[in-house]
Amino acid sequence: MVILHPAADTGMDPAYAMRTAKQELPDDTTPRSACNTPYFHDGSAKTLDGVVEHYNRVRALKLTDAQKRDLVNL
């Protein structure tokens, strides 16, 4: 099952979402996308580090460098 989110919830460019039928973006934590690079629907994150950095910034998570490494290495 693919979970859709408003573009504002993901921190991604809303222009891409506006071109879709439901005007939302897929949850990129699904197993399908977790195995493929680049990451995100638009390929904007070239590495898992980039994914973690994106959400750390967009969601103001304030992750430490050690926490970010742990997430990438799961």
C-alpha positions as CSV (number, residue, x, y, z in Angstrom):
1,M,0.0,0.0,0.0
2,V,1.3,3.4,-0.9
3,I,0.7,6.2,1.5
4,L,0.2,9.7,0.0
5,H,1.1,13.0,1.7
6,P,0.6,16.6,0.8
7,A,3.8,18.1,-0.6
8,A,4.1,20.4,2.3
9,D,4.4,17.5,4.7
10,T,7.4,16.1,2.8
11,G,9.3,19.3,2.1
12,M,9.4,18.5,-1.6
13,D,8.6,20.7,-4.5
14,P,4.8,21.0,-4.7
15,A,4.9,21.4,-8.5
16,Y,5.5,17.7,-8.9
17,A,2.6,16.8,-6.7
18,M,0.3,19.1,-8.6
19,R,0.9,17.0,-11.8
20,T,-0.5,13.9,-10.1
21,A,-4.1,12.8,-10.0
22,K,-4.4,13.2,-6.2
23,Q,-1.9,16.1,-6.0
24,E,0.0,14.3,-3.2
25,L,3.3,12.5,-3.0
26,P,4.0,8.9,-2.1
27,D,5.6,7.8,1.2
28,D,9.1,7.1,0.1
29,T,9.7,4.7,3.0
30,T,8.0,1.8,1.2
31,P,10.2,-1.2,0.5
32,R,10.2,-0.5,-3.2
33,S,11.8,2.9,-2.9
34,A,14.1,1.9,-0.1
35,C,16.0,-0.4,-2.5
36,N,16.5,2.1,-5.3
37,T,18.7,5.1,-5.8
38,P,18.3,7.9,-6.3
39,Y,15.8,8.4,-3.6
40,F,12.5,10.4,-3.5
41,H,9.9,10.5,-6.3
42,D,12.0,13.1,-8.1
43,G,15.5,11.6,-7.5
44,S,16.6,14.6,-5.5
45,A,18.4,12.6,-2.9
46,K,21.3,10.7,-4.4
47,T,22.2,8.9,-1.1
48,L,20.6,7.8,2.1
49,D,22.7,10.5,3.8
50,G,20.8,12.9,1.6
51,V,17.4,11.5,2.7
52,V,18.3,11.8,6.4
53,E,19.7,15.4,5.9
54,H,16.5,16.4,4.0
55,Y,14.1,15.2,6.8
56,N,16.5,16.5,9.5
57,R,16.2,20.0,7.9
58,V,12.5,19.9,6.9
59,R,11.2,18.4,10.1
60,A,13.7,20.3,12.3
61,L,14.7,17.0,13.9
62,K,18.0,18.3,15.3
63,L,19.6,14.9,14.9
64,T,23.2,14.5,16.0
65,D,25.8,13.3,13.6
66,A,25.8,10.0,15.4
67,Q,22.0,9.6,15.1
68,K,22.2,10.4,11.4
69,R,24.9,7.8,10.9
70,D,22.8,5.2,12.8
71,L,19.8,5.9,10.6
72,V,21.8,5.5,7.4
73,N,23.4,2.3,8.7
74,L,20.1,0.5,9.7
